[in-house]
Amino acid sequence: SIVTLGLYYPIFMVDQYRFMTTHTYFGSKKWEFNGRGRDLWGSFAAAVFLSILTLGLYWFWFLAKKQRYLWEQTTFGAARFRASMTGGGLLLLNLGNIFLLLMTLGLVWPWVVIRNIRYTLSHLTMEGPLDLASVQQESQSASATGEGLGGLLNLDSDFGAA
């Protein structure tokens, strides 16, 4: 980032997202990502320039575009995501979050996290066939660490017993 004066950010961010996505599985089914960082580079450069002129407010429009791009390049089998986040929506969400955090001295942090997740999920759909029948859960060996720890701490599995 120092060498490129931050201009490498969209490429790095997309590569990082690709790594996380392509190493994610739901059962035996792998997620895929086919985006390229250079697809976001022009939008990023415009956001840097326009953020200076708009005192940083335009950054929310870039973040919305980035989220839409990342989701829309993500697939699960033959199904593809569609996203409809907007810069204005993200701006209002974040202003509300800041207000809530300031008014409660940060006590509502869990609710802020839930608000962010709800916003994302309400603007996300999946299109195409979703073949969940082909997903298989592989059995994995488990250690007795949890059992041993429970015994050490004198925890019963029947918490309601008196």
SEDREN-553972 format. One line per 8 residues: number of its first residue (from 1); their letters; for each residue x, y, z of N, C-alpha, C, CB. Coordinates in Angstrom, 3 decimals. Glycine has a CB too. Example, Ala and Ser with C-alpha at 12.3 -4.5 7.8 and 13.67 -1.06 7.14 Angstrom:
! SEDREN-553972
1 = as = 13.190 -5.690 7.800 12.300 -4.500 7.800 13.200 -3.300 7.800 11.308 -4.473 9.046 ~ 12.850 -2.250 7.080 13.670 -1.060 7.140 12.900 0.030 7.870 14.084 -0.598 5.725
END
This chain:
! SEDREN-553972
1 = sivtlgly = 0.817 -1.204 0.000 0.000 0.000 0.000 0.854 1.260 0.000 -0.926 0.003 1.199 ~ 1.966 1.240 0.750 2.823 2.415 0.786 3.475 2.624 -0.578 3.896 2.273 1.885 ~ 3.969 1.555 -1.172 4.643 1.653 -2.460 3.681 2.132 -3.549 5.248 0.300 -2.847 ~ 2.428 1.654 -3.520 1.461 2.015 -4.560 0.563 3.177 -4.141 0.605 0.810 -4.913 ~ 0.840 3.782 -2.992 0.040 4.886 -2.462 -1.435 4.508 -2.309 0.167 6.101 -3.367 ~ -1.687 3.257 -1.975 -3.045 2.774 -1.751 -3.777 2.344 -3.006 -3.830 3.822 -1.080 ~ -3.162 2.495 -4.172 -3.835 2.163 -5.422 -4.004 0.658 -5.626 -3.069 2.746 -6.581 ~ -3.273 -0.138 -4.870 -3.379 -1.595 -4.965 -4.559 -2.131 -4.151 -2.080 -2.249 -4.491
9 = ypifmvdq = -5.199 -1.279 -3.354 -6.252 -1.722 -2.435 -7.346 -2.551 -3.099 -6.874 -0.531 -1.780 ~ -7.965 -2.130 -4.217 -9.049 -2.949 -4.769 -8.576 -4.330 -5.212 -9.688 -2.234 -5.941 ~ -7.376 -4.423 -5.731 -6.853 -5.715 -6.168 -6.604 -6.604 -4.954 -5.551 -5.534 -6.989 ~ -5.985 -6.041 -3.919 -5.731 -6.798 -2.693 -7.035 -7.266 -2.055 -4.934 -5.949 -1.696 ~ -8.008 -6.364 -1.961 -9.275 -6.680 -1.312 -10.015 -7.797 -2.054 -10.152 -5.428 -1.232 ~ -10.034 -7.738 -3.380 -10.702 -8.775 -4.163 -9.951 -10.102 -4.039 -10.807 -8.352 -5.647 ~ -8.616 -10.059 -4.059 -7.838 -11.293 -3.882 -8.084 -11.909 -2.512 -6.343 -11.014 -4.067 ~ -8.180 -11.082 -1.498 -8.460 -11.569 -0.151 -9.850 -12.196 -0.084 -8.342 -10.426 0.870
17 = yrfmttht = -10.831 -11.545 -0.685 -12.198 -12.080 -0.713 -12.240 -13.392 -1.497 -13.176 -11.051 -1.336 ~ -11.506 -13.450 -2.619 -11.452 -14.683 -3.408 -10.894 -15.829 -2.565 -10.589 -14.480 -4.676 ~ -9.814 -15.565 -1.842 -9.209 -16.609 -1.019 -10.206 -17.122 0.022 -7.938 -16.079 -0.327 ~ -10.868 -16.194 0.728 -11.817 -16.594 1.765 -12.998 -17.359 1.165 -12.318 -15.363 2.530 ~ -13.509 -16.891 0.045 -14.673 -17.519 -0.568 -14.353 -18.894 -1.124 -15.219 -16.641 -1.664 ~ -13.253 -19.016 -1.846 -12.936 -20.300 -2.479 -12.419 -21.335 -1.485 -11.910 -20.095 -3.571 ~ -12.194 -20.940 -0.253 -11.829 -21.890 0.794 -12.979 -22.106 1.769 -10.592 -21.403 1.545 ~ -14.197 -21.782 1.318 -15.395 -21.961 2.137 -16.231 -23.074 1.537 -16.217 -20.644 2.235
25 = yfgskkwe = -16.720 -23.943 2.392 -17.548 -25.069 1.967 -18.841 -25.072 2.757 -16.800 -26.408 2.144 ~ -19.895 -25.535 2.125 -21.137 -25.862 2.813 -21.300 -27.351 2.618 -22.388 -25.035 2.263 ~ -20.958 -28.113 3.651 -20.888 -29.555 3.504 -19.782 -29.886 2.528 -22.239 -30.141 3.031 ~ -20.125 -30.639 1.491 -19.129 -31.034 0.490 -19.073 -30.068 -0.691 -19.429 -32.434 -0.014 ~ -19.921 -29.057 -0.687 -20.025 -28.128 -1.824 -19.189 -26.879 -1.591 -21.489 -27.736 -2.068 ~ -18.399 -26.528 -2.585 -17.475 -25.407 -2.485 -18.097 -24.142 -3.070 -16.158 -25.733 -3.199 ~ -17.811 -23.004 -2.452 -18.202 -21.705 -2.980 -17.181 -21.287 -4.027 -18.313 -20.639 -1.845 ~ -17.603 -20.478 -4.983 -16.702 -20.011 -6.036 -16.791 -18.489 -6.144 -17.046 -20.681 -7.399
33 = fngrgrdl = -15.723 -17.893 -6.625 -15.676 -16.447 -6.842 -14.892 -16.184 -8.111 -15.038 -15.704 -5.625 ~ -15.445 -15.373 -9.029 -14.755 -15.129 -10.292 -14.530 -13.643 -10.576 -15.538 -15.744 -11.420 ~ -14.408 -12.842 -9.530 -14.172 -11.413 -9.707 -12.704 -11.088 -9.893 -14.709 -10.652 -8.529 ~ -12.454 -9.868 -10.374 -11.091 -9.382 -10.580 -10.973 -7.997 -9.944 -10.726 -9.336 -12.107 ~ -9.869 -7.747 -9.291 -9.667 -6.466 -8.628 -9.658 -5.285 -9.578 -8.391 -6.493 -7.871 ~ -9.175 -5.514 -10.781 -9.122 -4.397 -11.730 -10.513 -3.935 -12.147 -8.323 -4.795 -12.964 ~ -11.539 -4.787 -11.954 -12.909 -4.368 -12.255 -13.382 -3.263 -11.318 -13.853 -5.560 -12.165 ~ -12.819 -3.206 -10.121 -13.207 -2.182 -9.148 -12.238 -1.010 -9.103 -13.314 -2.792 -7.777
41 = wgsfaaav = -11.145 -1.108 -9.827 -10.115 -0.091 -9.710 -10.605 1.289 -10.133 -8.918 -0.480 -10.533 ~ -11.312 1.399 -11.248 -11.821 2.689 -11.706 -12.782 3.307 -10.707 -12.507 2.535 -13.046 ~ -13.666 2.495 -10.149 -14.614 2.976 -9.139 -13.880 3.419 -7.880 -15.642 1.882 -8.796 ~ -12.815 2.700 -7.534 -12.031 3.067 -6.361 -11.340 4.410 -6.564 -10.998 1.983 -6.050 ~ -10.730 4.588 -7.735 -10.045 5.854 -8.025 -11.036 7.016 -8.006 -9.330 5.786 -9.395 ~ -12.223 6.800 -8.585 -13.257 7.839 -8.564 -13.698 8.123 -7.135 -14.469 7.419 -9.419 ~ -13.805 7.088 -6.324 -14.234 7.269 -4.931 -13.215 8.071 -4.141 -14.460 5.912 -4.259 ~ -11.938 7.814 -4.368 -10.901 8.580 -3.671 -11.016 10.053 -4.045 -9.485 8.039 -4.014
49 = flsiltlg = -11.139 10.332 -5.331 -11.253 11.713 -5.798 -12.534 12.379 -5.289 -11.217 11.755 -7.324 ~ -13.672 11.697 -5.452 -14.948 12.288 -5.055 -15.108 12.381 -3.537 -16.088 11.481 -5.635 ~ -14.437 11.505 -2.803 -14.507 11.581 -1.337 -13.846 12.855 -0.832 -13.838 10.351 -0.697 ~ -12.834 13.304 -1.532 -12.193 14.565 -1.154 -13.180 15.717 -1.352 -10.895 14.802 -1.988 ~ -13.903 15.684 -2.460 -14.864 16.747 -2.768 -16.119 16.692 -1.893 -15.262 16.666 -4.225 ~ -16.504 15.479 -1.446 -17.745 15.310 -0.675 -17.475 15.071 0.807 -18.557 14.150 -1.238 ~ -16.271 15.370 1.250 -15.877 15.181 2.657 -16.074 13.733 3.120 -16.682 16.124 3.559 ~ -15.808 12.805 2.238 -15.847 11.392 2.580 -17.184 10.711 2.380 -15.447 11.229 3.969
57 = lywfwfla = -18.241 11.464 2.101 -19.566 10.854 1.981 -19.684 9.935 0.764 -20.624 11.936 1.902 ~ -18.958 10.239 -0.309 -19.066 9.396 -1.499 -18.532 7.992 -1.246 -18.317 10.032 -2.662 ~ -17.720 7.840 -0.230 -17.144 6.524 0.072 -18.227 5.468 0.284 -16.253 6.609 1.313 ~ -19.386 5.862 0.818 -20.482 4.912 1.032 -20.995 4.354 -0.298 -21.632 5.587 1.801 ~ -20.971 5.169 -1.351 -21.405 4.692 -2.656 -20.397 3.696 -3.219 -21.595 5.869 -3.625 ~ -19.122 3.920 -2.967 -18.123 2.936 -3.392 -18.279 1.641 -2.597 -16.694 3.501 -3.220 ~ -18.488 1.748 -1.290 -18.656 0.542 -0.469 -19.863 -0.272 -0.926 -18.810 0.919 1.014 ~ -20.945 0.411 -1.303 -22.129 -0.298 -1.802 -21.795 -1.006 -3.120 -23.321 0.688 -2.000
65 = kkqrylwe = -21.099 -0.316 -4.000 -20.717 -0.929 -5.274 -19.796 -2.120 -5.038 -20.029 0.103 -6.189 ~ -18.863 -1.982 -4.107 -17.944 -3.074 -3.793 -18.709 -4.283 -3.271 -16.896 -2.621 -2.763 ~ -19.647 -4.067 -2.352 -20.431 -5.185 -1.822 -21.242 -5.851 -2.926 -21.364 -4.706 -0.700 ~ -21.887 -5.037 -3.769 -22.669 -5.608 -4.872 -21.769 -6.432 -5.780 -23.372 -4.494 -5.682 ~ -20.601 -5.913 -6.121 -19.685 -6.618 -7.014 -19.224 -7.943 -6.406 -18.476 -5.738 -7.333 ~ -18.784 -7.899 -5.151 -18.283 -9.120 -4.518 -19.366 -10.190 -4.441 -17.753 -8.814 -3.118 ~ -20.566 -9.800 -4.025 -21.641 -10.783 -3.931 -22.028 -11.320 -5.300 -22.856 -10.173 -3.252 ~ -22.086 -10.455 -6.290 -22.552 -10.889 -7.609 -21.519 -11.729 -8.356 -22.919 -9.684 -8.444
73 = qttfgaar = -20.306 -11.759 -7.885 -19.277 -12.618 -8.465 -19.137 -13.926 -7.688 -17.937 -11.885 -8.500 ~ -19.976 -14.105 -6.671 -19.921 -15.290 -5.812 -21.008 -16.272 -6.227 -20.081 -14.900 -4.318 ~ -20.630 -17.533 -6.368 -21.599 -18.567 -6.738 -21.508 -19.742 -5.774 -21.364 -19.043 -8.188 ~ -22.618 -20.452 -5.710 -22.690 -21.687 -4.942 -23.348 -22.703 -5.857 -23.488 -21.506 -3.581 ~ -22.532 -23.558 -6.445 -23.050 -24.455 -7.468 -23.483 -23.625 -8.667 -24.232 -25.310 -6.925 ~ -24.713 -23.830 -9.135 -25.236 -23.073 -10.275 -25.951 -21.802 -9.831 -26.187 -23.940 -11.092 ~ -26.070 -21.582 -8.537 -26.771 -20.406 -8.016 -25.811 -19.231 -7.876 -27.427 -20.722 -6.657 ~ -26.320 -18.047 -8.179 -25.524 -16.816 -8.119 -26.262 -15.810 -7.253 -25.260 -16.233 -9.547
81 = frasmtgg = -25.495 -14.989 -6.542 -26.088 -13.958 -5.693 -26.367 -12.690 -6.489 -25.168 -13.646 -4.509 ~ -27.397 -11.958 -6.078 -27.705 -10.621 -6.575 -27.825 -9.715 -5.372 -29.015 -10.602 -7.439 ~ -27.225 -8.546 -5.451 -27.218 -7.614 -4.329 -27.775 -6.265 -4.774 -25.788 -7.450 -3.759 ~ -28.448 -5.575 -3.853 -29.064 -4.291 -4.189 -28.736 -3.198 -3.168 -30.569 -4.454 -4.294 ~ -27.582 -3.317 -2.505 -27.191 -2.287 -1.548 -26.998 -0.958 -2.286 -25.888 -2.696 -0.793 ~ -27.292 0.138 -1.601 -27.093 1.462 -2.189 -26.217 2.303 -1.278 -28.446 2.165 -2.436 ~ -25.577 3.296 -1.867 -24.753 4.204 -1.077 -25.584 4.957 -0.060 -24.028 5.184 -1.979 ~ -26.761 5.420 -0.471 -27.642 6.134 0.457 -28.093 5.247 1.601 -28.855 6.675 -0.277
89 = gllllnlg = -28.398 3.990 1.289 -28.800 3.046 2.336 -27.688 2.798 3.336 -29.231 1.730 1.720 ~ -26.462 2.612 2.827 -25.321 2.403 3.726 -25.029 3.646 4.556 -24.079 2.012 2.926 ~ -25.184 4.826 3.955 -24.970 6.072 4.689 -25.968 6.189 5.840 -25.095 7.286 3.745 ~ -27.250 5.965 5.562 -28.274 6.053 6.618 -28.056 4.997 7.694 -29.681 5.898 6.018 ~ -27.708 3.788 7.287 -27.433 2.715 8.246 -26.293 3.110 9.175 -27.091 1.405 7.512 ~ -25.209 3.607 8.609 -24.049 3.965 9.428 -24.290 5.189 10.291 -22.856 4.204 8.548 ~ -25.038 6.166 9.780 -25.382 7.314 10.623 -26.231 6.875 11.815 -26.131 8.383 9.802 ~ -27.186 5.989 11.559 -27.996 5.445 12.648 -27.160 4.667 13.646 -29.086 4.556 12.095
97 = niflllmt = -26.224 3.876 13.134 -25.351 3.095 14.013 -24.491 4.000 14.888 -24.458 2.167 13.188 ~ -23.936 5.049 14.292 -23.111 5.981 15.062 -23.947 6.670 16.140 -22.468 7.032 14.132 ~ -25.146 7.089 15.775 -26.035 7.731 16.746 -26.324 6.781 17.911 -27.356 8.170 16.068 ~ -26.682 5.542 17.605 -26.978 4.564 18.657 -25.763 4.326 19.551 -27.439 3.237 18.037 ~ -24.599 4.184 18.945 -23.387 3.933 19.727 -23.047 5.122 20.630 -22.209 3.632 18.794 ~ -23.185 6.324 20.112 -22.882 7.511 20.916 -23.875 7.686 22.061 -22.882 8.759 20.036 ~ -25.154 7.466 21.789 -26.179 7.668 22.812 -26.111 6.630 23.933 -27.550 7.633 22.176 ~ -25.545 5.473 23.644 -25.488 4.399 24.655 -24.066 4.109 25.101 -26.116 3.123 24.108
105 = lglvwpwv = -23.133 4.961 24.697 -21.714 4.771 25.032 -21.204 3.396 24.589 -21.502 4.940 26.542 ~ -21.714 2.932 23.462 -21.243 1.686 22.871 -21.940 0.430 23.353 -19.815 1.551 23.126 ~ -22.905 0.565 24.250 -23.561 -0.619 24.812 -24.409 -1.384 23.793 -24.428 -0.212 25.976 ~ -24.806 -0.719 22.725 -25.660 -1.387 21.738 -24.851 -2.029 20.606 -26.654 -0.391 21.154 ~ -23.563 -2.206 20.814 -22.725 -2.791 19.772 -23.297 -4.086 19.200 -21.349 -3.050 20.315 ~ -23.803 -5.021 20.023 -24.390 -6.237 19.434 -25.560 -5.933 18.495 -24.861 -7.173 20.542 ~ -26.359 -4.926 18.813 -27.487 -4.565 17.957 -27.004 -3.914 16.665 -28.441 -3.622 18.698 ~ -25.915 -3.171 16.739 -25.335 -2.562 15.540 -24.869 -3.662 14.587 -24.152 -1.619 15.911
113 = virniryt = -24.239 -4.681 15.130 -23.793 -5.805 14.300 -25.003 -6.469 13.643 -22.995 -6.841 15.150 ~ -26.072 -6.688 14.406 -27.288 -7.304 13.865 -27.918 -6.398 12.802 -28.305 -7.588 15.002 ~ -27.932 -5.082 13.033 -28.472 -4.150 12.034 -27.708 -4.257 10.713 -28.412 -2.701 12.562 ~ -26.395 -4.362 10.802 -25.572 -4.492 9.596 -25.861 -5.797 8.860 -24.086 -4.415 9.955 ~ -25.992 -6.876 9.596 -26.286 -8.174 8.984 -27.671 -8.151 8.350 -26.192 -9.309 10.030 ~ -28.651 -7.601 9.055 -30.009 -7.519 8.502 -30.042 -6.681 7.229 -30.972 -6.929 9.537 ~ -29.309 -5.583 7.220 -29.271 -4.748 6.018 -28.719 -5.557 4.844 -28.409 -3.476 6.257 ~ -27.603 -6.225 5.060 -26.999 -7.012 3.986 -27.952 -8.097 3.511 -25.681 -7.636 4.452
121 = lshltmeg = -28.527 -8.852 4.441 -29.407 -9.952 4.042 -30.686 -9.472 3.377 -29.752 -10.792 5.241 ~ -31.174 -8.298 3.750 -32.397 -7.787 3.121 -32.137 -7.299 1.698 -32.987 -6.651 3.960 ~ -30.880 -7.106 1.343 -30.535 -6.652 0.001 -29.806 -7.730 -0.807 -29.677 -5.403 0.084 ~ -29.985 -8.976 -0.405 -29.275 -10.082 -1.038 -30.270 -11.157 -1.452 -28.205 -10.668 -0.088 ~ -30.169 -11.601 -2.682 -30.999 -12.706 -3.166 -30.098 -13.703 -3.888 -32.140 -12.192 -4.113 ~ -30.626 -14.899 -4.057 -29.900 -15.938 -4.776 -30.738 -16.344 -5.972 -29.588 -17.167 -3.858 ~ -30.110 -16.376 -7.140 -30.804 -16.738 -8.369 -30.205 -18.003 -8.939 -30.735 -15.601 -9.398 ~ -31.059 -18.800 -9.568 -30.595 -20.010 -10.212 -30.897 -21.236 -9.363 -29.109 -19.918 -10.492
129 = pldlasvq = -30.665 -22.399 -9.944 -30.966 -23.644 -9.223 -30.016 -23.871 -8.054 -30.898 -24.833 -10.175 ~ -30.603 -24.268 -6.954 -29.827 -24.559 -5.746 -30.065 -26.022 -5.398 -30.228 -23.609 -4.546 ~ -29.110 -26.860 -5.704 -29.243 -28.298 -5.507 -28.690 -28.700 -4.147 -28.523 -29.067 -6.626 ~ -29.499 -28.532 -3.102 -29.048 -28.883 -1.755 -28.974 -30.391 -1.543 -29.972 -28.269 -0.723 ~ -29.679 -31.157 -2.372 -29.632 -32.614 -2.239 -28.239 -33.154 -2.543 -30.658 -33.266 -3.166 ~ -27.475 -32.434 -3.344 -26.123 -32.903 -3.691 -25.103 -32.581 -2.605 -25.676 -32.282 -5.009 ~ -25.494 -31.802 -1.607 -24.575 -31.442 -0.527 -24.514 -32.591 0.468 -25.017 -30.122 0.176 ~ -23.339 -33.052 0.733 -23.129 -34.138 1.684 -22.299 -33.624 2.847 -22.438 -35.351 1.007
137 = qesqsasa = -22.646 -34.024 4.035 -21.865 -33.674 5.216 -20.909 -34.816 5.504 -22.782 -33.384 6.446 ~ -19.647 -34.513 5.512 -18.642 -35.532 5.783 -18.469 -35.660 7.291 -17.291 -35.185 5.094 ~ -18.446 -36.890 7.754 -18.211 -37.082 9.183 -16.742 -36.819 9.475 -18.621 -38.516 9.636 ~ -16.519 -36.191 10.599 -15.151 -35.874 10.982 -14.901 -36.420 12.383 -14.890 -34.337 10.923 ~ -13.674 -36.818 12.604 -13.350 -37.338 13.923 -13.327 -36.187 14.923 -11.990 -38.084 13.907 ~ -13.780 -36.472 16.110 -13.825 -35.451 17.160 -12.977 -35.918 18.333 -15.292 -35.169 17.614 ~ -12.360 -34.972 18.990 -11.554 -35.327 20.154 -12.420 -35.261 21.405 -10.326 -34.389 20.287 ~ -11.906 -35.779 22.468 -12.627 -35.777 23.734 -12.268 -34.560 24.580 -12.334 -37.053 24.508
145 = tgeglggl = -11.708 -33.536 23.959 -11.273 -32.359 24.709 -12.437 -31.696 25.423 -10.597 -31.359 23.783 ~ -13.547 -31.506 24.718 -14.722 -30.873 25.332 -15.257 -31.683 26.496 -15.819 -30.680 24.299 ~ -15.306 -33.010 26.341 -15.767 -33.877 27.419 -14.846 -33.785 28.622 -15.862 -35.322 26.939 ~ -13.557 -33.801 28.341 -12.579 -33.715 29.427 -12.646 -32.386 30.145 -11.182 -33.933 28.894 ~ -12.806 -31.316 29.409 -12.923 -29.996 29.998 -14.198 -29.888 30.826 -12.900 -28.923 28.912 ~ -15.296 -30.450 30.307 -16.553 -30.441 31.057 -16.426 -31.204 32.362 -17.677 -31.035 30.218 ~ -15.715 -32.333 32.327 -15.497 -33.093 33.554 -14.624 -32.341 34.536 -14.873 -34.432 33.236 ~ -13.601 -31.668 34.030 -12.711 -30.894 34.873 -13.460 -29.766 35.559 -11.555 -30.341 34.058
153 = lnldsdfg = -14.356 -29.116 34.820 -15.122 -28.005 35.379 -16.397 -28.461 36.098 -15.481 -27.033 34.280 ~ -16.589 -29.770 36.168 -17.748 -30.367 36.834 -19.058 -29.889 36.223 -17.725 -30.044 38.321 ~ -19.119 -29.920 34.880 -20.334 -29.546 34.164 -21.093 -30.800 33.783 -20.008 -28.703 32.909 ~ -22.381 -30.816 34.070 -23.232 -31.898 33.644 -23.887 -31.535 32.323 -24.284 -32.216 34.709 ~ -24.251 -32.531 31.533 -24.956 -32.237 30.305 -26.409 -31.923 30.589 -24.843 -33.396 29.333 ~ -26.900 -32.282 31.762 -28.276 -32.004 32.157 -28.283 -30.788 33.066 -28.921 -33.230 32.863 ~ -28.387 -29.606 32.476 -28.293 -28.379 33.245 -29.530 -28.114 34.091 -28.058 -27.225 32.326 ~ -30.646 -28.719 33.734 -31.881 -28.453 34.465 -32.051 -29.310 35.704 -33.046 -28.658 33.567
161 = aa = -31.197 -30.295 35.911 -31.359 -31.199 37.073 -30.978 -30.481 38.351 -30.498 -32.478 36.910 ~ -31.696 -30.778 39.385 -31.414 -30.144 40.677 -30.659 -31.068 41.575 -32.690 -29.704 41.356
END
